[in-house]
Amino acid sequence: NGWILPAEADKEKNPYAGDPTAVESGKELYKKNCDRCHGPGGKGDGPDADPDHMQDMDLTNARRTARNPDGVVFYKVWNGRKSPKMPPFKDELTKDQVWQIVAYAQTLRSSQ
């Protein structure tokens, strides 16, 4: 599927989970880096979204989110993939910033 994930990624915990300050920082980082594809509410409807893969880009889909715990989301953001396109952010953001984005993305899930 093109993802580069360590074997234990699904067990890795977000050091910022539930931290309101980190969630707010993650929201700002999301707006700058993720909103253009994933959309403001995480529905996969941003202006640069791939119309053929919008369902894959929906961060709020309960069925998909169950398969993507914090560590998996972190490594997907960190490493990206070629198809469907997800740019890697390891050269643009720090690990702490990516964890903060993950903390914010989790709030999009819980609003369902």
C-alpha positions as CSV (number, residue, x, y, z in Angstrom):
1,N,0.0,0.0,0.0
2,G,3.1,2.3,-0.2
3,W,3.2,3.1,3.5
4,I,6.6,2.9,5.4
5,L,5.6,1.8,8.9
6,P,7.7,0.2,11.6
7,A,6.3,-3.2,12.8
8,E,5.3,-1.7,16.2
9,A,3.8,1.6,14.8
10,D,0.3,0.6,15.9
11,K,1.6,0.4,19.6
12,E,3.4,3.7,19.6
13,K,1.7,6.3,21.8
14,N,1.4,10.0,21.2
15,P,3.3,11.9,23.9
16,Y,0.8,14.8,23.4
17,A,-2.5,12.9,23.5
18,G,-5.1,14.9,25.3
19,D,-2.8,17.9,25.9
20,P,-5.0,21.0,25.0
21,T,-2.0,23.2,24.2
22,A,-0.6,20.6,21.8
23,V,-3.9,20.1,20.2
24,E,-4.2,23.8,19.5
25,S,-0.6,23.8,18.1
26,G,-1.5,20.8,16.0
27,K,-4.6,22.6,14.7
28,E,-2.4,25.5,13.4
29,L,0.1,23.1,11.9
30,Y,-2.8,21.1,10.3
31,K,-4.1,24.3,8.7
32,K,-0.7,25.1,7.2
33,N,0.2,21.6,6.1
34,C,-2.8,19.3,5.8
35,D,-5.9,21.4,5.2
36,R,-5.2,21.9,1.5
37,C,-5.8,18.2,0.9
38,H,-7.7,16.8,3.9
39,G,-10.0,19.9,4.2
40,P,-10.8,22.0,7.3
41,G,-12.9,19.3,8.9
42,G,-10.7,16.4,7.8
43,K,-13.3,15.1,5.3
44,G,-10.8,14.8,2.4
45,D,-12.4,17.7,0.6
46,G,-9.6,20.3,0.5
47,P,-8.9,22.3,-2.7
48,D,-5.9,20.0,-3.6
49,A,-7.7,16.7,-2.7
50,D,-7.5,13.9,-5.2
51,P,-11.1,13.4,-6.3
52,D,-10.4,9.7,-7.0
53,H,-9.2,9.1,-3.4
54,M,-11.3,11.4,-1.2
55,Q,-12.6,8.5,0.9
56,D,-9.0,7.6,1.7
57,M,-8.3,11.1,2.7
58,D,-11.3,11.4,5.1
59,L,-9.8,11.5,8.6
60,T,-13.2,11.3,10.2
61,N,-14.3,7.9,8.8
62,A,-14.8,5.7,11.9
63,R,-14.0,2.4,10.0
64,R,-10.7,3.8,8.7
65,T,-9.8,5.5,12.0
66,A,-10.0,2.3,13.9
67,R,-7.2,0.9,11.7
68,N,-5.1,4.0,12.2
69,P,-4.0,4.5,15.8
70,D,-1.7,7.4,16.8
71,G,1.6,5.7,15.8
72,V,0.3,4.6,12.4
73,V,-0.9,8.2,11.7
74,F,2.4,9.6,12.8
75,Y,4.4,7.4,10.4
76,K,2.0,8.1,7.5
77,V,2.5,11.8,8.0
78,W,6.2,11.5,8.6
79,N,7.0,9.2,5.6
80,G,4.1,9.9,3.1
81,R,3.7,7.7,0.0
82,K,3.6,8.0,-3.8
83,S,0.1,6.7,-4.5
84,P,-2.4,7.9,-3.6
85,K,-0.2,10.9,-3.0
86,M,0.6,11.9,0.5
87,P,3.7,14.1,0.9
88,P,6.2,13.2,3.5
89,F,6.7,15.9,6.2
90,K,9.9,14.5,7.8
91,D,12.0,17.2,6.1
92,E,9.6,20.1,6.9
93,L,8.3,19.4,10.5
94,T,9.8,18.1,13.7
95,K,8.6,14.8,15.2
96,D,7.0,16.9,18.0
97,Q,5.1,18.9,15.4
98,V,3.8,15.8,13.7
99,W,2.7,14.3,17.0
100,Q,0.8,17.6,17.7
101,I,-0.9,17.3,14.3
102,V,-1.9,13.7,15.2
103,A,-3.3,14.9,18.5
104,Y,-5.4,17.4,16.6
105,A,-6.5,14.9,14.0
106,Q,-7.8,12.7,16.7
107,T,-10.2,15.5,17.8
108,L,-11.7,15.3,14.3
109,R,-12.4,11.7,14.8
110,S,-14.1,12.2,18.2
111,S,-16.5,14.8,16.8
112,Q,-18.3,12.1,14.8
